[in-house]
Structure formats: structure tokens, C-alpha cells
């Protein structure tokens, strides 16, 4: 008979599950678990469940796994400084939690409600398994969103599928609650079990192509440093510069938000605090709903524009909660019959940044090197895949899910269905971004292309976004041989646009 080790003690034990809320401040689940542990005079055991297997479809992608490993390292250190520890276990989350409760004699388990369909399914299965064992279960609302999914609905009681009225409805309500600080002390953790050492999981969390990720600082401290840097600099001109590929105007908070190292309401209140610091009215910056933000000056305009992007993140999660099928299928059913092409060679060229369109290739290479891509570049790369190449948005969603450190199921599917024209608030079918004109507009001096496509660095700014327009002498002087050192365009944009519009006409009639 198999012998199972038991760590049951005479003291009450409360298990706290860390899933995607890898922080101590503004953590409702941690606050609730602390209250239970202190009321019962018992121990508190912080736990995280590593994904079942590296290639399990439930698991985070490779880049996100890299981030999570380092974020757990930071969280474990923070817990250790408060006299606690982080127990790492592996397996199916509901069964693993139930087994752990039996091993430790835990009488309560607390966690934040899931945001993704798989997480919500885990919530139900775990709660059922634990209650069958007589364990108290408390699932609290997460602070990773400003508003609980489903709270904002149309007058007809339906989920919003257009962003602007959704965001107006959000702003019409009360402001997000003020975030509480991190606890200064924690109850002791029980002595066992030992769990899996974090170092044992490092090999499965590192990829050979992640060397360039080291500029990131995963963890709660890194998240707040990133937020402080953004507030002190780029926020002031965010409304003007946010689409510029050649400027560092993005907040780069997305991976920190993805893993809950900072919460949406912490970001909200930090931006509001910056406005107050400058003597600006917060409500004037973010509302009332329907105000013309283009008329607002400086920081006031930029704060509203940035919080609107936070609203798009919110919108993605509300949509996924209402329409979970959009992870794999288009929101609009008629697009199920869209005539996508099958072209593995073109797909691989897109993935590797070898399409022959410099701004698209720069974005894809930035993604591969850093695990992140500028939002404007995401739109251009996405449009090129689904409209110029006529390859299904699912290919793009899967690639981004594996290569983005901020890979978030809700926002990844929202973004891809938006650019493909088959989802909520989708881009008009006739909008096919021209990679040359977009490059010249948002990378006017070619600095972004020169950084990420260095083989073109010697070209004049006038032709760097369309190297085929350069004269043979100019190409030779820059050391560029089209078709060798840099590829010829894999499609003609004008012809590809006409092909895409014809394909969209076939589904518009349905």
C-alpha cells in the first residue's frame, strides 16, 4: 500500500492559493485568508500550482512561463521577508488543492476568482472537492480588474460588444475602490510539506531565445518601479506619442498586470494621484462620459487616453466572461466560413520577421527578442497576417500566446478578432493597414526599423520602409541585396488588399 505523508497539526491551517495575483498589496484573497487565520489562531500556507506539463494546452506559453517563474521567485522572497514561505506544487489544480488540504489538515482554502474559462472551471471543481472533505472555501473577487465581469450591461441587459458605450457605462459609476497596502506581518506557515523547489522548475521555464528578456524585472517591486517610471515621464505626452514606434512612450505595464504584480485599480489611483499632484481635476480627465478628449491639454488628455487603454483591457475580460467561445471561434458566426488560405511558408516568414515589409518585420523581431511588441506594431503585424496574407487569426493568436510575456487570453483573442474584423467592436473589414505608409507615419526617421532590422540600417530614411524603391546604387551602398540579405516582399500589398476585400465580401453577404 502506498504510504502518504501527513503534515496535519493540531492548529488550524488556512491555504491561500496564488494563481495570477502574484503580489502582497491590494490582494483581496490574501486579506481574507489573513482574517480567517487570525480569527482561528492558526497558520497560513501560501500555495501556487505550477502548470501540469510544459506542453499542456492549459499552461501559459513559453514567454509567459519565463515571466511567471521569475515572478514566483520575487513573491517567494517577499513572503520570506515576512516570515512565511511559498509552497509550490504541481498537478491538476482542483485535485492538487484537495489533496494538499488533506495532507495538511487545512480547514479553509481561499483564492481569487478565475478570469479565464479554464480558471472558472477549476474554481467550481476545486470548491466541490474541498467542500466534500468538509473544508471551508472562500472565493473572493479579484482586484486584477476595475469591475467584476457582467456588472456593466446594456439597457436590454445584454453584454456590451462595443467599447465606447461600455467604457461610458464604467465611467458613469463609482470610481474603483482605493487599494489597501501590503500586510506588514504574516502568520507562520506550517512546517510541511516541502513542495517542489523553484529551481527544479527553472529548466522548463527558460527558452534559448529568452536571453533578451533580461531587461524586464518581473515581480511586485519591478511592477511598481515600472509604474513610477511611466508616471514620471512618458505619461505626460502619452496621448501624442503612444503610437510612435520609435519612442519609448508605452507604459510596458501589460506583463505586470497580466500576472497581477500590480492591479488595475492601483494603476488607476496612481494616475489619479498624478493628476491631483499637478492640480488637475480627476473627473475632468476621465469623464464625464462622452467628453471630447482631443480638446483636453497635456497631462489631462494623456491620463484620459491611458486610462482608456486600461478600459480596453477591462473590455476584453468582460467579453471573454460573456462569450467564452471566442477563445477559439469568432464572435460573429458568419466568419466561421471565411475563406482563409493555407500557406505554411508565408506563416513562417511572418513569424520570423522575413516578410519583406520592414515595419512588420521589425515588430515580429522585437517580439522574438524581448517577449513584447509595441501596440501599433501588433496592429500592423496582425493586419498583415490576416489581410495581406489571408491566414487565419488563430495562427496569430497562438503565436502571440507563446511568445508574449504579457500573453493574456482575453486581450489576445480580443485584439486578434478586432484586427480580423470578426469580433467585438471590430475594425471595419475594408481597413487594411498599408505597412509602408504606417511605417512612415509612426516611425518617420526609421529608427524602429534600424534597431530591429539592422541589415537595412544604412538605407536612407526615404526608402527604409520600402527598400524596393531604392536605386541599385543606394542598395549597394547600404550593403543590401534584396532577396538575399533582406527578402523581397512576399506579397504585393495592393494585390493582397484587393484579394482580402473580395474574401470579406463573401461573408458580408451572409
Secondary structure, 3 states (H helix, E strand, C coil): CCCCCCCCCCCCEEEEECCCCCCCCCCHHHHHHHHHHHHHCCEEEEEEEECCCCCCCCCCCHHHHHHHHHHHHHHHHHHHHCCCCEEEEECCHHHHHHHHHHHHCCCEEEEECCCCHHHHHHHHHHHHHHHHCCCEEEEECCCCCCCCCCCCECCCCCECCCHHHHHHHHHHCCCCCCCCCCCCCCCCCCCCCCCCCHHHHHHHHCCHHHHHHHHCCCCHHHHHHHHHHHHHCHHHHHHHHCCCCCCCCCCCCHHHHHCCCCCHHHHHHHHHHHHHHCCCCHHHHHCCCCCCHHHCCHHHHHHHHHHHHHHHHHHHHHHHHHCHHHHCCCCCHHHHHCCCCCCHHHHHHHHCCCCCCHHHHHHHHHHHHHCCCCHHHHHHHHHHHHHHCCCCHHHHHHHHHHHCCCCCHHHHHHHHHHHHCCCCCCCCCCCCCCHHHHHHHHCCCCHHHHHHCHHHCCCCCCCCCCHHHCCHHHHHHHCCCECCCECCCCCCHHHHHHHHHHHHHHHHCC
